[in-house]
Amino acid sequence: MGVARTISSQGATTVTTSDLVGLRIKTVRRQRGLSQAQLAHPELSDSYVSLIESGKRTPTPAVLELLAQKLDCSLSYLINGVTAEQMEDIELALGYARLALENGEVAEARTRFRELLANSNLTGLPTLRQDTEFGLALATEAAGDLDEAISILLKLREEELSPERRIEVAMVLCRAYRDSERLTEAVTVGEQMLGGSARLPWTDPLVELAATLLSAYMHRGDLLRARQFAAELLNAADALGTPRSIVAANWMASNVAYNTGHNEEALSFAERAMAVQLENGHPRSVARMRLALLQQRLKARPAEAAAVRDELRATVAEFEQTSTSTIDKARVHVELAYAEYMTGDLDKAVEHAKIGRGLVPEYGHVLGAEANLLLGRAYGSVGRSAEAAGHVASVRDWLTPLPDSRRSASTWLATAETIEELGDAEGAVEAYQRALACAGL
């Protein structure tokens, strides 16, 4: 079984795996009415059994299997403290929770993960417990409760994790910080995991983590670093040659190209990523990438607005059927609102802007500001100036609590232009100044 692992909690006495295995053997032996000598004979010595029961020796797998047979109990119970039937029930419950999350039933998934964590039999199963906690973090993130998801992930990160799970936790934590506009923390998590000059060899999970870090660089406005890092990721993905790395690297290269004004290059990278994703990706990943690709097309090729609008309408249904987060669902509605606005259906634009705004935390996300800005433009275009001014003014309430970022600067700039169109020169100047401040100028 290798070196005994330490299991501890704050303020509790440290207990090793060997201690727990030995205690279970001792408990079952006494329940069977056997002495140590009777259990040991003839294959083992009674002194060896005594050392095992006291936690001073770690039995080999063969010895554990022998003792399970002699004690007439399951090997699973001696190792994990649960019977084979209990283990099967736990694995089945975890599978149902994961399935609910994959199917977009976020509230049910969250409930199932929480119920499983309350199962006392999970205590002695560290890997399954970590799987459950990670699943709960994903479901909580998908529900839009980013602060709670971050709390779960920070706690999980303090445990002894496998290298693969540690990378997964870092990636989701980096993403949750980014989506919470806590960009400094997002960058710190990503850079710490990647290790700087001591970086581990590239793997699919590391490329995906790096892609998440790159998106945080872009949100922060560090476009030079983002462009350099995107080139490094493309080289890493080409060397690996795996679908996951190709999708992650090409998608982020697309975002960097788009944000630096290279629209057709951005679409070329995005279309390559999408082609690979359609063949190999999870429905959630396909849905999110489809939305982002449509966002790029809408901005790079406004003449295609009607076609993009039709695809976005279908994407709304696709998002409802997958485990995309509440923020993702808000994003698709706001983007559809822009497409409806560009094609002249102002009623539909207003409808989807309001749906999107209602899905994000009040005054806690740029999306809410963007939705209000669009409402202001829609009402202003039909002469409803008072309502337009009210929505544009509320953009300040949504943006003010957020840290300065490139995206905030862009929204402040668009707000300034809209205020100016509505005839409020003084308000426009203030918004322009806020845009410059967010951009660090």
Secondary structure, DSSP 8 states (H G I E B T S, - for coil): --S--EE--TTS--EEHHHHHHHHHHHHHHHTT--HHHHHTTTS-HHHHHHHHTTSS---HHHHHHHHHHHTS-HHHHHHSS-HHHHHHHHHHHHHHHHHHHTT-HHHHHHHHHHHHT-GGGTT-HHHHHHHHHHHHHHHHHTT-HHHHHHHHHHHHTS---HHHHHHHHHHHHHHHHHTT-HHHHHHHHHHHHTGGG-----HHHHHHHHHHHHHHHHHT-HHHHHHHHHHHHHHHHHH--HHHHHHHHHHHHHHHHHTT-HHHHHHHHHHHHHHHHHH--HHHHHHHHHHHHHHHHHH-GGGHHHHHHHHHHHHHHHHTS---HHHHHHHHHHHHHHHHHTT-HHHHHHHHHHHHHHS-TTS-HHHHHHHHHHHHHHHHTT-HHHHHHHHHHHHHHHTTS---HHHHHHHHHHHHHHHHTT-HHHHHHHHHHHHHHTT-
